[in-house]
């Protein structure tokens, strides 16, 4: 019989609408959840007892939209979310260049609002680092800012054609490449080039960094939303190192890139279907595909029904004609489909394609989802709910500290219905919360703070952003655990603390339901358990740090 552990002296948030005070884990699963006296009876005399010292227990967070390998890579890049102006950004790049002899400087997280109204140009970067390539991921990962050396390394010159669904930025006066690369120019040019400079050992270290950081903040599961061959190979090696397990449970959506040929697009769907059948385990599963219907608002690449404030418009990456056959084929194959749609026109296109797939393929159990939904019409909120599509959203993307440029480029009535989370739940849709790391900090508690206050987790001096869309913290916690599990068809195994469920849980220092919301920013995970086994212990980690320092 598997060993039993009795956990006592805690407030247990079950994500089922109730609180408990104790629970029993037998092997990898919860055996009993309820009051202390009955838990002790269920545990029996030989159970090991763990006193949780008044901690707050909740199901392990499931980051329902993240990028694991990219997150590990970003943690090792020059952090650029904080610079206040171009000179500060340049200073950080100079310091990074002076600190070592790396062949190229990689940065992540820069914001348009930090440029004082200037356009990001290669000349700005050349002033800081002229002698080696510089690659800076925008905060949203949908564009990369590079210097002249990087353009040369990529083989991009003034005559290089734009890829389908992407753009090479050009000086409006001269037509010369200006150092900005957008959408598929990033995915199809920059990412493969940089991947070629990494070794398997590099990727393994980056993935382990992501796993360790997630466990330290109470995350026990993740849905990777842009799986490519390098990601999959790294996941497989991580499993081999551990005899068939991973530190957290991973579901993956294969990224489908748009090509001219429908046959090439459909071949990617067939690959995903094959991987779904091959990888159907409890730790790693390819469960569907990811399609980038449009870009992002900050760089004016999201597909909108009305022009941006400057009068510009942007076509979708996938139009209806190219998208519908892919969605219909994936739906017929039983794949879960995740559609990135930020602009209000993009969600129209995504829902049209899903409706057509439903008509072609008939009734079936589906778990499709639309990612981000930063601007969406009221009609499409209701249409999404009626179709049973999951609204996959990221509260940290609504943080007021990163909203200035977002609001300015729209500049009209559309900003008054930005990130309308509660509209989806009111319409009856399932709402799954995530961070989309590394486009935002990966920690779940700041995410819950923004969700429940619409205030900034980065700058406490800022006013709330559309506070009427804030929600109760208990609801936000459910969206990040129970509903995140539902979004990847794991709702019968994960996301709740209930008898029979996998014993994936985390223990926080204090009860956030009884504290000021701001304490979410100082609360910590003291224990993370995955499948009944302690995966992170803050006390042990602190002791290890002290030993290393000594």
Secondary structure, 3 states (H helix, E strand, C coil): CCCEEEEEEEEEECCCCCEECEEEEECCEEEEEECHHHHHHHHCCCCEEEEEEEEEEEECEEEEEECHHHHHHHCCCEECCCCCCHHHHHHHHHHHHHCCCCCEEEEEEECHHHHCCCCCCHHHHHHHCCCCEEEEEECCCCEEEECHHHHHHHCCCCCCCCCCCEEEEECCCCCCEEEEEEEHHHHHHHHHHHHCCCCHHHHHHHHHHHHHHHHCCCEEEEEEEEECHHHHHHHHHHHHHCCCCCCCEEEEEEECCCCCCHHHHHHHHHHHHHHHHHCECCCEEEEEEEEECCCCCCCCCCCCCCCCCCCCCCCCCCCHHHHHHHHHHHHHCCCEEEEEECCHHHHHHHHHHHHHHHHHHCCCCCCCEEEECCCCCHHHHHHHHHHCCEEEECHHHHCHHHCHHHHHHHCCHHHHHCCCHHHHHHCCCCEEECCCCCCCCCCHHHHHHHHHHCCCCCCCCCCCCCHHHCCCHHHHHHHCCHHHHHHCCCCCCCCCCCCCCECCEEEECCCHHHCCHHHHHCCCEEEEEECCEEEEEHHHHHHHHHHHHC
